[in-house]
């Protein structure tokens, strides 16, 4: 004999939940997409400038190098700040906060 199973209720999200999930997804994806598009634009400009004169192609290459250098500098500064915070906060005080 077969047992009866009532139909299962599948909850549907409200428009606010869908909107919040969409905002979170776009906040994660959008910066990456913008960086990729910016690098593609820099490469296109470098190639276009190289057709005019080869030395002009160094302008976007320099901008890209400066961008990577700024990102590395910012990361090094943030790493030093975090290490200073950890050095100022002894492990015994971190355990007592739990």
JOKA-V711361 format. One record per residue. N is the residue number from 1. RES is the residue in one letter. SS is DSSP state (h for helix, s for strand, l for the rest). D_LAST is the distance of its C-alpha to the last C-alpha in Angstrom with 1 decimal. Layout:
{{N RES SS D_LAST} {N RES SS D_LAST}}
This chain:
{{1 X l 55.0} {2 X l 52.4} {3 X l 49.4} {4 X l 48.9} {5 X l 45.7} {6 X l 45.2} {7 X l 44.6} {8 X l 41.0} {9 X l 39.6} {10 X l 38.3} {11 X l 36.3} {12 X l 37.3} {13 X l 35.2} {14 X l 36.2} {15 X h 37.4} {16 X h 34.3} {17 X h 32.1} {18 X h 34.6} {19 X h 34.7} {20 X h 30.9} {21 X h 31.0} {22 X h 34.0} {23 X h 32.4} {24 X h 29.3} {25 X h 31.7} {26 X h 34.0} {27 X h 31.3} {28 X h 30.4} {29 X h 34.0} {30 X h 35.9} {31 X h 34.8} {32 X h 35.6} {33 X h 39.0} {34 X h 39.8} {35 X h 39.1} {36 X h 41.4} {37 X h 44.0} {38 X h 43.9} {39 X h 44.4} {40 X h 47.3} {41 X h 48.9} {42 X h 48.7} {43 X h 50.3} {44 X h 53.0} {45 X h 53.7} {46 X h 53.9} {47 X h 56.4} {48 X h 58.4} {49 X h 58.5} {50 X h 59.5} {51 X h 62.6} {52 X h 63.6} {53 X l 63.0} {54 X h 60.8} {55 X h 59.4} {56 X h 58.2} {57 X h 55.8} {58 X h 53.8} {59 X h 52.6} {60 X h 50.2} {61 X h 49.2} {62 X h 48.4} {63 X h 46.3} {64 X h 44.4} {65 X h 43.8} {66 X h 42.7} {67 X h 40.2} {68 X h 38.7} {69 X h 38.7} {70 X h 36.9} {71 X h 34.2} {72 X h 33.8} {73 X h 33.7} {74 X h 31.0} {75 X h 28.9} {76 X h 29.4} {77 X h 28.5} {78 X h 25.3} {79 X h 24.4} {80 X h 25.1} {81 X h 23.0} {82 X h 19.9} {83 X h 20.7} {84 X h 21.2} {85 X h 17.8} {86 X h 16.2} {87 X h 18.7} {88 X h 17.9} {89 X l 14.1} {90 X l 13.9} {91 X h 11.6} {92 X h 10.8} {93 X h 9.4} {94 X h 7.2} {95 X h 5.7} {96 X h 5.6} {97 X l 3.8} {98 X l 0.0}}
